[in-house]
Amino acid sequence: MPGVDTHKETHAAAVITTLGAALDGTQLPGATEGCGQLLSWARSFGTLRRSGVECTGSNDTALTRCLRAEGIEVTEVNQPDKARQQQGQ
């Protein structure tokens, strides 16, 4: 399962096994340009069934659409509340 941290220009992705072991990480072009590259890269590790994508508004929209069009289940992952982290909560 790839996890993707979306940004305007690039996406950072990591492939994680069903047991939670990280296999590899990469940085790819953002938006639609990077979707095909992400799919090829992630599928080189095996069957791709689901992906976690960080919700950052418009940065993840094209990627989420692309993954879903390929039949991949997408789970949107929220960022932790930074204010709460700084307070130690």
C-alpha positions as CSV (number, residue, x, y, z in Angstrom):
1,M,0.0,0.0,0.0
2,P,1.5,3.4,-0.9
3,G,1.0,6.3,1.4
4,V,1.2,9.7,-0.3
5,D,2.0,13.1,1.2
6,T,0.7,15.5,-1.4
7,H,2.2,18.9,-2.2
8,K,1.7,21.4,-5.0
9,E,4.7,20.5,-7.1
10,T,5.6,17.0,-5.9
11,H,4.2,14.0,-4.0
12,A,6.2,12.0,-1.5
13,A,5.2,8.3,-1.5
14,A,6.1,5.3,0.6
15,V,5.1,1.6,0.0
16,I,4.1,-0.2,3.2
17,T,3.3,-3.9,3.5
18,T,0.1,-5.1,5.1
19,L,2.1,-5.8,8.3
20,G,3.3,-2.1,8.4
21,A,6.9,-2.6,7.1
22,A,8.2,0.2,4.9
23,L,9.6,-1.2,1.7
24,D,10.7,2.0,-0.2
25,G,10.0,5.7,-0.6
26,T,10.2,8.1,-3.5
27,Q,9.3,11.6,-4.7
28,L,7.2,12.1,-7.8
29,P,5.7,15.0,-9.8
30,G,2.5,16.3,-8.4
31,A,-1.0,16.2,-9.8
32,T,-1.9,14.1,-12.8
33,E,1.7,13.9,-14.2
34,G,2.8,11.9,-11.2
35,C,-0.1,9.4,-11.1
36,G,1.1,7.1,-13.8
37,Q,4.6,7.1,-12.3
38,L,3.2,6.5,-8.9
39,L,1.1,3.5,-10.1
40,S,4.1,2.0,-12.0
41,W,6.4,2.4,-9.1
42,A,4.0,1.1,-6.4
43,R,2.9,-1.9,-8.6
44,S,6.5,-2.9,-9.0
45,F,6.2,-4.2,-5.3
46,G,3.1,-6.3,-6.0
47,T,-0.7,-5.9,-6.3
48,L,-1.9,-2.5,-5.5
49,R,-5.3,-2.5,-3.8
50,R,-5.4,0.5,-1.5
51,S,-3.6,3.8,-0.9
52,G,-3.5,6.4,1.9
53,V,-3.5,10.0,0.7
54,E,-2.9,12.9,2.9
55,C,-5.8,15.4,2.7
56,T,-4.5,18.7,1.7
57,G,-7.4,20.1,-0.3
58,S,-6.7,20.6,-4.0
59,N,-3.3,19.0,-4.0
60,D,-4.7,15.5,-3.5
61,T,-7.8,15.8,-5.8
62,A,-6.2,14.8,-9.1
63,L,-4.2,12.0,-7.5
64,T,-7.3,10.6,-5.6
65,R,-9.4,10.6,-8.8
66,C,-6.6,8.9,-10.8
67,L,-6.2,6.1,-8.1
68,R,-9.9,5.5,-7.9
69,A,-10.2,5.4,-11.7
70,E,-7.7,2.5,-11.5
71,G,-10.0,0.7,-9.0
72,I,-7.7,1.5,-6.0
73,E,-9.4,2.1,-2.6
74,V,-8.2,5.5,-1.3
75,T,-8.2,6.4,2.4
76,E,-7.9,10.1,3.1
77,V,-5.4,10.6,6.0
78,N,-5.7,13.8,8.1
79,Q,-2.7,15.6,9.4
80,P,-2.3,15.7,13.1
81,D,-3.3,18.9,14.8
82,K,0.0,20.8,15.1
83,A,-1.2,23.0,17.9
84,R,-2.1,20.0,20.0
85,Q,1.3,18.4,19.3
86,Q,3.2,21.5,20.4
87,Q,1.2,21.5,23.7
88,G,2.2,17.9,24.3
89,Q,-1.4,16.5,24.0
